[in-house]
Each structure stands twice: as C-alpha cells, then as structure tokens.
Amino acid sequence: MVKKRERTGLGRGLSALMADIEVPATATPVGDAAEADARGLRRIPIDRIRPNPEQPRRHFAETALAELSASIREKGVIQPLIVRPDPAEPQHYQIVAGERRWRAAQQAQLHELPVIIRDFDETELLEVAIIENVQRADLNAMEEALGYRQLIDRFGHTQDKVAQALGKSRSHIANMMRLLALPEEIQGFVRGGQLSAGHARALLTVDNPVTLARQAIANGWSVRDVEQKAKASGAKTKRTKTKPRVGDKDADTVALERDLTAAIGMVVNIDHQTSGEGRVSIRYKNLEALDQIIRLLSNG
C-alpha cells in the first residue's frame, strides 16, 4: 500500500516554485532526449504546452496581454513558465504558473518557450496556481478574495497560514474575504473596476448595499463619500428600529463575526448574552449556500 504523503505548511513554498531564473540570450532548443541545463531550464515547442484546466484566473485583460506580447516580441520571455508533464497527453505539458506569458507568447507568434518542469500532483497543481495568482499585483479584489477562499476551503489552511505564506497580514486576508459576503451584483462592480475594494468594504455595514453601490457609481462617489453615506444609513436604521437592543457587542464578538463571515463567505451574526447564552445565525442566499453550511457542520 502506498503511504499518503503528509502535507506540511503551505504547498512547497513560493521560493521553491517561483525561482527567478533568467533565460540566457543564446539558449538552445532542447529536444525530448536532450538534457536540461544545470538549472533545470528547457525550451519546449509552444504547441505542446496546455493551460491548466483548473486555473483559478479566468480573466486576462486584452490590453495588458497586448503590451506583454509586444515586450516578448522584442526581448523574448525572460521568466520561464513552470509546467508539469500532462497526465492525459504524453510529450505534452500542463502550465502550473505562467499562463499569461503563454497567451502573450502565442500573440507574439513564438514557436517555443523556456520552461522548468516540476512533478506536481493534482492538489499541488491547483494550490500553486492559486498562490501564483493571489501574488499578482493586477488582480481585482474579488479574484484575490476567491483565491484566499480556495486556499482555505480546498486545502484546509488557516488564515494565519495563508497570511504567513503570502507575506500579508491576517487582517488583510480576513478583510478581503469579507467581500465575498456582498451581493453578487456588487462583486460584479468590483470585478469590472466600477468600485474599488475600499468602496466594497464600506458597503458591508449597510442594509441596502446594492442601492448604495449603484448610487456611488452613478455619482462618482469616493470611498470616503461611501463611508459617510453608509454611516448615515446605519444611524438612520438604528433610529427607526423598534426592537430594543441589549447592549453593544464587544470587540471580540465583532472580530469573531468577521472571521466567521470571511471563512465561510456568508454573513454570520452572533448574539451573545451576559448570562452566557446566545445565538449564532448564518444568512444564506440560495440552496447551494445552504448545502455548504450543512457540509461544514457535518464535517465538524
């Protein structure tokens, strides 16, 4: 029986995967039987390289691709792709990291690309693809938040572990993941660049986030404007409530609500009484979300 390999930490670490290896200007094409150079670098025909079907990143800006293609046409591909042997097609390779470079190289009509071949299993393939994506500077806030969610949901990593591996603060991870609790229409505004992450965070506290988001876009409100409108909306809601509120929540309860909301992507409310009793409620939007709650509770 094959013993299952234990997973420790977060994947193999970015330093081991994304080494900054430059392609020599006089690099020689490498055939199937030829040896790679001392650094493991090879050159592979571009038509034998396939994208990762589980690639988390789905949107590649055409303008940015065109700019990268022009640079590649002039200077070549400086940073090699990370690939693995394609399990479904012999003599072909699957992209682990570098699909954007592969797409731009196709536009530049290159015939081969520099690659480093690594032997990843399916789990590592997806994990590394997610990590590479969330490290990119041009991700929109929703893509970044989904990347964190995938690392936590699919691989059981904690927010602390993800933050440590990616060199980010835990509060940044939690705050970005909170955006996943927003209505889909607002998430679409963020993906499309109509609203920033700052706008979206300000909308988390209001009862009518979609209405306020539409007004923000129509009127060109700044993040500060939205924060002020959200505060005024919250104050108005509080004044018109007829149901009495027993005390304000302490900072620990609020922080716990935010962590749980970020962890499961649904709004979690905790009503904790001074007697020690309380209630935890989760707001879901559809049956799929309800199924997710049931799976989480069933798995302990």
Backbone torsions as a table, in degrees:
resi	resn	phi	psi	omega
1	MET	NA	136.2	-179.4
2	VAL	-82.4	128.4	179.8
3	LYS	-78.5	129.9	-179.8
4	LYS	-69.9	131.6	-178.5
5	ARG	-70.0	133.8	177.7
6	GLU	-75.7	140.8	177.4
7	ARG	-98.5	125.8	178.1
8	THR	-123.5	130.9	-180.0
9	GLY	72.0	-157.0	-176.8
10	LEU	-106.1	100.8	-180.0
11	GLY	56.2	-145.6	178.6
12	ARG	-99.1	-1.2	179.2
13	GLY	92.3	137.8	-177.5
14	LEU	-63.6	-32.4	-177.9
15	SER	-63.6	-31.1	-179.8
16	ALA	-82.0	-20.7	-173.1
17	LEU	-100.1	-40.7	-171.7
18	MET	-108.0	43.0	-179.1
19	ALA	-58.5	139.1	-177.8
20	ASP	-82.3	88.2	-176.8
21	ILE	-110.7	120.4	-178.6
22	GLU	-88.3	146.4	178.6
23	VAL	-85.4	123.6	178.4
24	PRO	-64.2	144.2	-175.7
25	ALA	-62.6	-26.9	-177.4
26	THR	-104.3	26.1	-177.5
27	ALA	-57.4	139.1	-177.5
28	THR	-100.2	135.7	176.9
29	PRO	-55.9	142.7	-177.1
30	VAL	-114.6	126.7	178.4
31	GLY	-84.7	178.6	-176.7
32	ASP	-59.8	-36.9	-174.3
33	ALA	-94.3	-5.3	-176.5
34	ALA	-79.2	155.7	178.9
35	GLU	-83.1	144.9	172.1
36	ALA	-73.0	162.9	179.6
37	ASP	-74.5	-178.8	-172.5
38	ALA	-61.6	-23.3	-178.6
39	ARG	-95.7	4.9	179.6
40	GLY	83.4	13.9	-177.1
41	LEU	-86.6	134.6	175.6
42	ARG	-133.9	165.8	174.0
43	ARG	-119.3	127.8	-173.2
44	ILE	-121.6	138.3	174.6
45	PRO	-55.3	135.9	-173.9
46	ILE	-64.7	-27.2	-179.6
47	ASP	-77.2	-2.0	175.5
48	ARG	-105.1	11.5	178.8
49	ILE	-112.4	130.0	-177.7
50	ARG	-117.6	148.4	174.8
51	PRO	-71.8	158.6	176.4
52	ASN	-75.7	119.0	-178.5
53	PRO	-64.4	-18.7	178.9
54	GLU	-98.9	15.1	-179.6
55	GLN	-55.1	121.2	-179.4
56	PRO	-68.0	-29.2	-177.9
57	ARG	-83.7	121.4	-177.0
58	ARG	-109.9	-20.2	-174.9
59	HIS	-109.2	123.8	176.1
60	PHE	-122.7	113.0	-176.6
61	ALA	-61.7	126.4	-176.2
62	GLU	-63.7	-38.1	-179.5
63	THR	-64.1	-45.5	179.8
64	ALA	-65.1	-37.8	177.5
65	LEU	-63.6	-41.2	-179.9
66	ALA	-64.0	-39.5	178.1
67	GLU	-65.1	-43.4	178.8
68	LEU	-65.8	-38.3	178.7
69	SER	-61.4	-41.4	178.7
70	ALA	-64.0	-39.7	178.1
71	SER	-65.6	-41.8	-180.0
72	ILE	-66.0	-37.8	179.7
73	ARG	-62.2	-32.7	-177.6
74	GLU	-87.8	-42.1	-171.3
75	LYS	-116.7	-7.4	-176.8
76	GLY	83.2	-179.7	179.0
77	VAL	-89.1	111.8	-175.9
78	ILE	-80.8	-40.8	-177.4
79	GLN	-100.1	119.1	-177.6
80	PRO	-67.8	156.6	173.5
81	LEU	-79.3	152.7	169.6
82	ILE	-100.2	124.3	-178.5
83	VAL	-131.2	168.4	172.3
84	ARG	-135.2	156.2	176.3
85	PRO	-58.3	134.1	-180.0
86	ASP	-71.5	117.8	-177.2
87	PRO	-67.1	-17.7	-176.7
88	ALA	-100.7	-11.0	-174.8
89	GLU	-144.9	106.2	-179.2
90	PRO	-58.3	148.2	178.7
91	GLN	67.3	11.6	175.3
92	HIS	-121.2	165.0	-174.5
93	TYR	-133.6	151.3	-178.3
94	GLN	-112.4	134.3	-177.0
95	ILE	-72.0	128.3	172.3
96	VAL	-95.7	-44.9	178.5
97	ALA	-146.9	130.8	177.3
98	GLY	119.2	22.2	-178.0
99	GLU	-62.7	-33.7	179.2
100	ARG	-62.6	-42.2	177.5
101	ARG	-64.2	-38.5	178.9
102	TRP	-62.9	-43.9	179.0
103	ARG	-65.3	-43.6	-180.0
104	ALA	-66.3	-36.8	179.1
105	ALA	-65.4	-35.0	175.7
106	GLN	-63.7	-42.8	177.8
107	GLN	-63.5	-33.0	179.1
108	ALA	-80.6	-1.7	177.8
109	GLN	61.3	38.9	172.8
110	LEU	-75.1	151.3	-178.6
111	HIS	-100.8	-18.0	179.4
112	GLU	-150.1	160.6	-177.5
113	LEU	-134.5	148.2	174.2
114	PRO	-76.2	134.0	-178.3
115	VAL	-138.8	157.9	167.3
116	ILE	-118.7	124.4	-175.6
117	ILE	-93.7	126.7	177.7
118	ARG	-125.3	148.7	-178.3
119	ASP	-98.1	89.4	-179.2
120	PHE	-104.8	144.6	171.4
121	ASP	-84.8	179.0	-174.7
122	GLU	-61.5	-39.4	-178.9
123	THR	-66.1	-46.4	179.5
124	GLU	-65.1	-36.4	179.3
125	LEU	-57.6	-49.3	-178.4
126	LEU	-69.1	-41.6	-177.5
127	GLU	-61.5	-46.3	-179.2
128	VAL	-66.6	-38.0	178.5
129	ALA	-61.8	-40.7	178.6
130	ILE	-65.6	-46.7	-178.1
131	ILE	-60.5	-44.2	-179.4
132	GLU	-61.6	-38.5	-178.3
133	ASN	-68.0	-45.7	-176.2
134	VAL	-71.1	-14.5	176.1
135	GLN	-81.4	-11.5	-176.8
136	ARG	-73.8	144.6	-178.1
137	ALA	-79.7	-21.6	-173.1
138	ASP	-97.4	10.9	175.5
139	LEU	-68.8	142.6	170.5
140	ASN	-80.2	166.9	-171.7
141	ALA	-61.0	-35.9	-178.2
142	MET	-71.4	-38.7	176.0
143	GLU	-62.0	-41.7	179.1
144	GLU	-63.4	-45.9	-179.5
145	ALA	-62.6	-40.7	179.0
146	LEU	-65.6	-35.2	176.6
147	GLY	-61.6	-44.7	177.6
148	TYR	-62.6	-41.8	-179.7
149	ARG	-60.4	-43.4	-179.8
150	GLN	-63.0	-41.9	178.9
151	LEU	-61.5	-37.1	-178.1
152	ILE	-79.4	-46.2	-175.8
153	ASP	-72.6	-43.3	-173.6
154	ARG	-81.2	-29.3	-173.0
155	PHE	-119.0	0.8	175.8
156	GLY	71.4	19.4	178.8
157	HIS	-76.2	148.5	174.8
158	THR	-85.5	164.6	176.1
159	GLN	-61.4	-37.4	178.2
160	ASP	-61.2	-44.2	-178.4
161	LYS	-65.4	-42.9	178.7
162	VAL	-63.1	-44.2	-179.7
163	ALA	-61.5	-43.6	-179.6
164	GLN	-63.9	-43.5	-176.7
165	ALA	-68.2	-33.5	-175.4
166	LEU	-98.5	1.3	178.6
167	GLY	68.2	33.4	179.1
168	LYS	-121.7	163.9	179.1
169	SER	-80.3	154.2	178.1
170	ARG	-62.9	-37.1	-179.7
171	SER	-64.4	-34.3	177.2
172	HIS	-64.4	-45.4	178.7
173	ILE	-59.3	-48.0	-178.0
174	ALA	-63.4	-44.3	-178.6
175	ASN	-65.4	-38.9	178.1
176	MET	-67.0	-41.5	-178.8
177	MET	-68.5	-24.7	176.6
178	ARG	-61.6	-27.1	-178.7
179	LEU	-63.9	-22.2	-179.6
180	LEU	-69.9	-12.4	177.6
181	ALA	-84.2	-8.7	179.9
182	LEU	-73.5	154.8	176.1
183	PRO	-56.5	150.7	-176.3
184	GLU	-59.0	-34.2	-179.7
185	GLU	-62.3	-41.6	179.5
186	ILE	-69.1	-39.0	176.7
187	GLN	-59.5	-37.8	177.0
188	GLY	-64.1	-37.8	176.7
189	PHE	-61.7	-39.7	-179.9
190	VAL	-69.2	-43.6	178.8
191	ARG	-60.5	-37.4	-178.0
192	GLY	-82.6	-1.7	178.2
193	GLY	82.3	6.7	179.2
194	GLN	-76.6	-27.8	175.9
195	LEU	-129.5	147.2	177.0
196	SER	-91.4	172.1	176.1
197	ALA	-61.5	-35.0	178.0
198	GLY	-63.3	-43.3	175.0
199	HIS	-58.7	-47.7	-176.0
200	ALA	-62.3	-41.6	179.4
201	ARG	-62.1	-37.7	179.4
202	ALA	-65.4	-27.1	-177.8
203	LEU	-80.7	-11.2	-177.7
204	LEU	-65.3	-23.2	-172.1
205	THR	-95.3	-2.2	-174.3
206	VAL	-104.8	159.7	-179.3
207	ASP	-83.3	-21.3	-178.0
208	ASN	-122.0	59.5	-172.8
209	PRO	-62.6	-35.8	-177.7
210	VAL	-66.3	-44.8	179.0
211	THR	-59.9	-45.7	-179.0
212	LEU	-66.8	-37.0	178.9
213	ALA	-63.5	-43.4	179.1
214	ARG	-63.2	-40.6	178.0
215	GLN	-64.6	-39.7	-180.0
216	ALA	-61.1	-41.9	-179.8
217	ILE	-69.1	-45.5	-177.6
218	ALA	-63.3	-35.3	-175.6
219	ASN	-100.2	-1.7	179.8
220	GLY	64.7	37.7	-177.5
221	TRP	-67.9	145.1	172.7
222	SER	-79.1	171.7	176.6
223	VAL	-59.8	-41.4	179.0
224	ARG	-61.4	-40.1	177.9
225	ASP	-60.4	-45.4	-178.8
226	VAL	-65.7	-39.4	178.1
227	GLU	-60.5	-42.4	179.6
228	GLN	-67.3	-42.3	178.1
229	LYS	-64.2	-39.8	179.3
230	ALA	-65.1	-40.1	179.1
231	LYS	-64.7	-43.9	178.6
232	ALA	-64.4	-39.2	178.4
233	SER	-64.5	-41.9	179.2
234	GLY	-65.0	-39.9	179.8
235	ALA	-65.9	-38.9	179.4
236	LYS	-66.2	-42.0	179.4
237	THR	-62.0	-40.5	-178.1
238	LYS	-65.4	-37.7	-178.8
239	ARG	-70.1	-30.5	-175.1
240	THR	-91.1	-5.2	178.8
241	LYS	-70.9	135.7	177.8
242	THR	-95.8	-23.2	-179.9
243	LYS	-75.6	124.7	-178.0
244	PRO	-67.9	148.6	178.5
245	ARG	-110.0	131.1	-178.3
246	VAL	-93.6	94.7	176.5
247	GLY	69.9	166.2	175.6
248	ASP	-95.3	150.9	178.8
249	LYS	-71.2	141.8	177.4
250	ASP	-78.4	168.1	-174.3
251	ALA	-61.6	-36.0	-179.2
252	ASP	-65.3	-41.0	179.2
253	THR	-65.8	-43.5	178.8
254	VAL	-62.6	-42.6	179.3
255	ALA	-63.6	-39.4	179.2
256	LEU	-65.9	-40.7	176.7
257	GLU	-58.9	-43.9	-178.4
258	ARG	-66.0	-40.9	-180.0
259	ASP	-63.9	-44.0	-180.0
260	LEU	-66.8	-40.1	177.3
261	THR	-60.5	-43.9	179.2
262	ALA	-66.9	-37.0	-175.5
263	ALA	-69.1	-38.1	-175.5
264	ILE	-109.1	-8.0	177.1
265	GLY	74.7	17.1	176.3
266	MET	-132.8	149.9	-175.5
267	VAL	-69.8	123.6	179.7
268	VAL	-111.2	132.4	178.3
269	ASN	-121.7	132.1	-179.9
270	ILE	-116.6	120.1	173.9
271	ASP	-107.0	99.7	-177.5
272	HIS	-104.7	124.5	-179.2
273	GLN	-94.2	157.3	180.0
274	THR	-65.1	-21.0	179.1
275	SER	-74.0	-10.4	-177.7
276	GLY	103.0	-15.6	177.5
277	GLU	-82.1	169.2	179.0
278	GLY	178.3	-177.0	-178.7
279	ARG	-144.3	137.3	174.7
280	VAL	-112.5	124.8	178.8
281	SER	-121.8	144.0	179.7
282	ILE	-123.3	126.1	-180.0
283	ARG	-96.2	120.9	178.4
284	TYR	-116.9	157.6	-171.9
285	LYS	-104.3	-20.5	-176.9
286	ASN	-156.2	176.6	-177.0
287	LEU	-66.9	-30.9	177.7
288	GLU	-62.9	-41.4	177.8
289	ALA	-66.1	-38.2	177.0
290	LEU	-63.0	-41.4	177.1
291	ASP	-60.7	-37.6	178.9
292	GLN	-63.9	-41.8	177.7
293	ILE	-61.0	-43.8	-179.1
294	ILE	-63.2	-40.6	178.7
295	ARG	-64.2	-42.2	-180.0
296	LEU	-62.4	-43.4	-179.8
297	LEU	-69.9	-36.6	-179.3
298	SER	-68.3	-32.5	-179.2
299	ASN	-84.1	-0.6	179.3
300	GLY	69.7	NA	NA
